[in-house]
Amino acid sequence: MRRIDLKKVQTARLATIRDINRQIVLNYVREREPISRAEIARETALQRSTVSAIVDSLQNDGLVEEIGEGESTGGRPPTLLRLRTAGAIAIGAAVTPSLTIVATSDLAGRVLRQKQFSTDPDPHRTFSQVIDCIREFLVENKNGSIEAIGVSLPGLIDPSTGTAIYVPYFKWRDFPVAGMISSATGLPVTIDNDANAVALAELWFGRPEVSDARDFILVLVAEGVGTGIVFDGQIYRGERGAAGEFGHMIIGADAPVPCSC
């Protein structure tokens, strides 16, 4: 009988909670800057001591900075915080059937540098080119400000393993996208379905009527059709990441245009 180490489980849970709280605080600063520690604690229901510890950590990592004092309501004026957009840079790669785009962006989502090339039907060649672009960006940012890499692809994607389960257009199956890129660059890599990635971009950086909504469905129409489903501000993936992937449903068996898959 296999024994479960409860101490390890508890440690994992605490680490996960800390990561989630850190993301919540960083997101509040990004969305509502300038904002004080007290406002963050009040709006997130986190304890003030927790918020202060997280803000200190974010400041030490160069992600958040203090910009002065706000208006006082009778007591000590609050210290206001804002995102330090130059504090970290991310690399993103969007792989489509026709084109692959690799770019760097700051914490505000602004694109800083971009390269593109035609997507090769062979995944090894495509992601070798992606890696070449990433290495070029790393050389240009020798100060080490690049923190992570994100990749979006059309099809069934498992973010937990970093695997492209099935990309219909090219018939790629079980390709270890994250593992290949991470091994070559030494950076953490996250991958996701293209519609999910667009839905998250709208949630984080979109128009207020979209970013303020906690529940919505985004329909992505490109070479294929798919949806990004957001419930309570989180992506709903479904079994094996297949939620929203309706582009290969058979509508008419005698349809004149065959599916690419």
N, C-alpha and C positions, 0 to 999 in steps of 0.2 A: 504494500500500500504506500502510495506517494505521500510524503509529509510536506505540508506547506509551511514555510518559514514566515510566521506572522510578523516578525520584526521587519523583514524585508518588505512585506506587503504594506505595513504601516509607513515605512520610510518612503516607498514609492507614492503612496497616497499624499503624504505631506509635501513631497517634491512637486507633485502634480498641482496641488492646491496653490502652492507658492507661485508656480509658473502661471496659472490662470489668473491669480490676483495681480501679478505683475503686468500681464497683458491688459487686464481691465483698467488699471491705473494709467498705463501708457496710452491706451486708446482714449480715455477721458481727456487727458492732456491734449492729445492730437485733435480731437473733435471740438473741444470747448475752450481752448486756450484764448486769453490768459485765464488761468483758474488756480485757486488756492488749494492747499492741502485739506483745509476744513471743508471746502465745497466738494472735493472728491470723496471724502469720508461720508459726508451727508448724502450724496447722491448714489453712492455705491453700497452704503450700509456696512462698509468695512470699518474696523476700529481705527481711530486716529493714529494710534501707535503703529498699526500695520501699514497704513498709508505713508506715514513718515519714513518708516524703514524702507519701503519700496521706492519712494521718491529719492531717498539718499542713494540707494543702489543704482537707480536710473541716472542720477547725476554723476556718480562715479564712473558709469559706463559711457558718459558723454551723450546720452540720449535726451535728457531734459535739462533745462537751465532756468535759473531765477532771473526775473526781469524787473524787479522792483516791488513796491508795495501798492496794494489796492486801497480802496476807500474803507475807512474804519466805521464800524457801527457803534462805537462806544469804547471798545477795548483796543488792544494792540492791532495796528493795521496788518492785514494778511499779506504774506509774501506770495506773489504771483509766479506761476510757472508757465513755460511754453516748451514746445518741441524744439530740440536742437537738430534741425533738419540735416545738417552736414555731419551729424554725429555718427551716422551709419549709412552704408550704401548696400543695396541688395542687387543681385543680378537675376533677371528674369529671362526665360526662354519660352517663346510661344511657337509650338510646332503645329503647322497646318499641312494639309495634303500638298499644297503648292509651294508654300513659303515658310521658312523658319526665321524668326526674329529674335535676336539676343540683345538685351539692353541693360543698362544700369539705371537705378533710380534712387532718389533720396527718401527720407522717411515721410515726406509729404506726397510721395507718389510722382514727383516730377522726373521725367526721363532726362538723363544726363548724357548718355552715349548710346548709340544703337548701330548694330550691324545686321545684315540679313543675307540669306542665300536660299537657293532652291532646295527644297526638301528631297533627299535621296530616298528611294524606296527601300534601301538597305538601312536598317536602324543603326548598325555599327558605324556606317559612314556618316549618317546624319549627326549622331551624337559625338562623333570624333570632331566634326566641324564645330559643334556647339562648344566642346571642350577647348578647341583652339581659340574661339572668341573669348571664352571666359579667361583663359590664360593671358590673353592680350589685355583684357581689362584689369587683371590682377597686377600686371607689370605697370600699368598706368596709375594704379592706386597703391603705391608701395608703402603708404602709411598704415596699411592694414585695416582700413575703414570698411572694407567689404565683409559683411557678416554672414551672408547665407545666399543660397540659390533656390529659385523656384522655377518649376517647369510645368507648362500646361500642354495637354495633348487631347485630341478628340478620341473618344472611345471609353472603354471600361478601365478605370485606373484604381489601384489600391494604394492610397497615400500611406497607410501604415507600414507597408513593405517597400514602397517606392517602386512598385512594379506596374508596367503597362500590361494589364491582363489581356486586352484585345483591342487593337486599333484597326477597325474594319477596312479603311481605305487601302492600307498597305498590308493587311493581314498579319500585322505584328502580334505575336502571342508571348505572354509571360517574359517580356524583356525587362531586365533590371536597370531601368533608367537611372534611378537615384544612386544605386551602387556604383555604376560605371562612372558617373560624373564625380561623385564624392571621392572615389579612389584616385581619380586623376587630379583633383584640385585640392583635396584636404578640407573642403568646406561642407557644412551640412546642406543637404538637398531635400526639398519637398516637392512632390509632384501631385498634380490633380487634373481632373477632367477640365476641358476648356470652358464649358458652360459654368461649372462651379467657380472657376477662377474669375470669370467675368462678373458673376453674381457677387462674389466677395469684393471685387473692385468697386462695384456700384454701391455696395453696403458701406464701404469704408471711405470712398472718395467721390461718390456720385452726388447728384442733385439732392437737396434736402428732402424733397418729397419721397425719394427712394431711400436715402441713408437713414431717415428717421423711421422708416417702416421696419418692423421686426419680422414680418411675415410677407413674403412675396415670391413669385416665380418669374424667372428671367428666361425668355426663349431666345436661344442663339441660332440664327439662320446663317450658315456659311456654306461650305461644301456639303455639310450634313446639317441635321437639325437635332438639337438637344436642349435641355432645360437645366437651369440651376435652381434648386428649391431651397429657400431659406425659411426656417421656422425659428421664431424667437431669437433671431440674430445669428443662427448657426446653420451651416450647410447640412441638409438632410441627404444622406447618401444611399440608404437602402441596402439591400443584400448585394454584396460584392461591388458596391458603388454604382449599381445599375439604375437607381432612382432617376427618373427624368430622361433616360436614354430610350426615347420612343422612335428614333429615326429609322429603325430597321424593322418596324412592325409591318406585316403584310396587310395592305389595304385591299388590293385587288390582285389576285393570282395571275390574271391575264394582262396586267399593266404593260404598256408598250415600252417603258424605259426600265431596264433591269437595274437593280441596286449594285453599287460598286463592290459589295462584299460577296 
